[in-house]
Amino acid sequence: MSFLGLRSLVCFACAAFLLGFAPAAHAQAPGDAKADQQKAEATKTEVAHIADAGRQLSGPAGFPECVHSGELTITLWMKNDMDTAARHMAVYDRFGCPGGHLRASFRCLLRFGMPGPKDNVTLEQRVRDCWLTPDAMPAPAAAATPATPAATAAPAPATSAGTGAH
């Protein structure tokens, strides 16, 4: 086979290969468009949340870089990913974000606890709520049984300390 014939055969094989995958690439486009749309909505939600936090919080705790890295650090702490949380906390500190706000927000999250599958709130929402109001307290749980009054202790008998008897 001559060089021209071999070159034509290779070009034909490449063209057939490329045309064979063109419909598959076109079929993936709607799914990709839907994923892109969801990603854009999540980005809008994140931007709106950060802007809202900036309006509600005064000082560095409301700065966008502090809100984002602080909430991410707290989320990682709750998921027990301490190594990654430590790296994010280094970024949080590098931006000059307030360590006190980070501690108070984490304390708030510990008071509320990790949301369960039956809760109507996600971990992300609970972290965001605690970031905005770190002094929030969970509603007291209703007691299943009424509390019984504590028994009163009888007074101890008096002793005479100064009797002088040995």
C-alpha positions as CSV (number, residue, x, y, z in Angstrom):
1,M,0.0,0.0,0.0
2,S,1.4,3.4,-0.9
3,F,1.9,6.2,1.5
4,L,-1.1,8.2,0.0
5,G,-3.3,5.2,0.4
6,L,-2.3,4.6,4.0
7,R,-2.7,8.3,4.8
8,S,-6.2,8.3,3.3
9,L,-7.2,5.2,5.3
10,V,-6.0,6.8,8.6
11,C,-7.9,10.0,7.8
12,F,-11.0,8.1,7.0
13,A,-10.7,6.1,10.3
14,C,-10.2,9.3,12.3
15,A,-13.2,10.9,10.7
16,A,-15.4,7.9,11.3
17,F,-14.2,7.8,14.9
18,L,-15.0,11.4,15.5
19,L,-18.4,11.2,13.8
20,G,-19.3,8.1,15.9
21,F,-18.9,10.1,19.1
22,A,-20.6,13.3,18.0
23,P,-24.2,12.0,18.8
24,A,-23.1,10.8,22.2
25,A,-21.7,14.2,23.0
26,H,-24.9,15.8,21.9
27,A,-27.0,13.5,24.0
28,Q,-25.1,14.5,27.1
29,A,-25.8,18.2,26.6
30,P,-29.3,18.4,28.3
31,G,-28.0,16.7,31.4
32,D,-25.1,19.1,31.5
33,A,-27.3,22.0,31.0
34,K,-29.5,21.0,34.0
35,A,-26.4,20.5,36.2
36,D,-25.1,23.9,35.1
37,Q,-28.4,25.5,35.9
38,Q,-28.4,23.8,39.4
39,K,-24.9,25.0,40.0
40,A,-25.8,28.5,39.0
41,E,-28.8,28.5,41.4
42,A,-26.5,27.2,44.2
43,T,-24.0,30.0,43.5
44,K,-26.8,32.6,43.6
45,T,-28.0,31.2,46.9
46,E,-24.4,31.3,48.3
47,V,-23.9,34.8,47.1
48,A,-27.2,35.9,48.6
49,H,-26.4,34.2,51.9
50,I,-23.0,35.9,52.1
51,A,-24.5,39.3,51.3
52,D,-27.2,38.7,54.0
53,A,-24.6,37.8,56.6
54,G,-22.6,40.9,55.7
55,R,-25.8,43.0,56.4
56,Q,-26.6,41.3,59.7
57,L,-23.2,41.0,61.2
58,S,-21.0,43.9,62.1
59,G,-17.2,43.8,61.9
60,P,-15.0,41.1,60.4
61,A,-17.4,38.2,61.1
62,G,-19.6,39.6,58.3
63,F,-16.8,39.8,55.7
64,P,-17.4,37.4,52.9
65,E,-14.1,35.6,53.3
66,C,-14.8,35.1,57.0
67,V,-18.4,33.9,56.5
68,H,-17.4,31.4,53.9
69,S,-14.2,30.0,55.5
70,G,-15.8,30.1,59.0
71,E,-18.9,28.2,58.1
72,L,-16.8,25.7,56.1
73,T,-14.5,25.1,59.1
74,I,-17.5,24.6,61.5
75,T,-19.1,22.1,59.0
76,L,-15.9,20.1,58.8
77,W,-15.6,20.1,62.6
78,M,-19.1,18.6,62.9
79,K,-18.2,16.0,60.3
80,N,-15.0,15.1,62.4
81,D,-12.7,16.1,59.5
82,M,-10.2,17.8,61.7
83,D,-7.2,17.8,59.3
84,T,-9.2,19.7,56.6
85,A,-10.8,21.9,59.1
86,A,-7.4,22.9,60.4
87,R,-6.3,23.9,56.9
88,H,-9.4,26.0,56.5
89,M,-9.0,27.6,59.9
90,A,-5.5,28.7,58.9
91,V,-7.1,30.5,56.0
92,Y,-9.7,32.0,58.3
93,D,-7.0,33.3,60.6
94,R,-4.9,34.6,57.7
95,F,-7.8,36.9,56.7
96,G,-7.9,38.3,60.2
97,C,-11.3,36.8,61.0
98,P,-12.5,36.8,64.6
99,G,-11.7,33.6,66.4
100,G,-14.3,34.4,69.1
101,H,-17.1,34.3,66.5
102,L,-15.9,31.0,65.2
103,R,-15.9,29.5,68.7
104,A,-19.3,30.9,69.6
105,S,-20.8,29.6,66.4
106,F,-19.4,26.2,66.9
107,R,-20.7,26.2,70.5
108,C,-24.1,27.1,69.2
109,L,-24.0,24.2,66.8
110,L,-23.0,21.8,69.5
111,R,-26.0,23.0,71.6
112,F,-28.4,22.3,68.7
113,G,-26.6,19.1,67.7
114,M,-26.2,17.3,64.4
115,P,-29.5,17.3,62.5
116,G,-31.1,13.9,62.1
117,P,-32.8,12.4,59.1
118,K,-36.2,13.4,60.5
119,D,-35.3,17.0,61.1
120,N,-36.5,19.5,58.6
121,V,-33.2,21.4,58.7
122,T,-29.9,20.5,57.0
123,L,-26.4,20.8,58.6
124,E,-25.6,23.6,56.2
125,Q,-28.7,25.6,57.3
126,R,-28.0,25.0,61.0
127,V,-24.4,26.1,60.5
128,R,-25.6,29.3,58.7
129,D,-28.1,30.0,61.5
130,C,-25.5,29.6,64.2
131,W,-23.1,31.8,62.2
132,L,-25.7,34.6,62.1
133,T,-26.8,34.2,65.7
134,P,-24.2,32.4,67.7
135,D,-26.0,33.1,71.0
136,A,-29.1,31.2,69.9
137,M,-30.4,28.5,72.3
138,P,-32.4,25.4,71.4
139,A,-36.0,25.3,72.7
140,P,-36.1,23.3,75.9
141,A,-37.3,19.8,75.5
142,A,-40.6,18.9,77.2
143,A,-40.1,16.5,80.0
144,A,-41.7,13.1,79.4
145,T,-42.6,12.7,83.1
146,P,-43.2,15.3,85.7
147,A,-40.2,16.1,87.9
148,T,-40.5,14.6,91.4
149,P,-39.8,17.0,94.3
150,A,-36.5,16.4,95.9
151,A,-36.6,14.9,99.4
152,T,-35.7,17.5,102.0
153,A,-32.8,16.5,104.2
154,A,-33.3,16.4,107.9
155,P,-31.1,18.9,109.7
156,A,-28.0,17.4,111.3
157,P,-28.0,17.2,115.1
158,A,-26.3,20.1,116.8
159,T,-23.0,19.3,118.6
160,S,-21.5,21.2,121.4
161,A,-18.1,22.2,120.4
162,G,-17.1,24.1,123.5
163,T,-18.0,21.7,126.3
164,G,-14.5,21.4,127.5
165,A,-14.9,17.7,128.4
166,H,-12.0,15.4,127.5
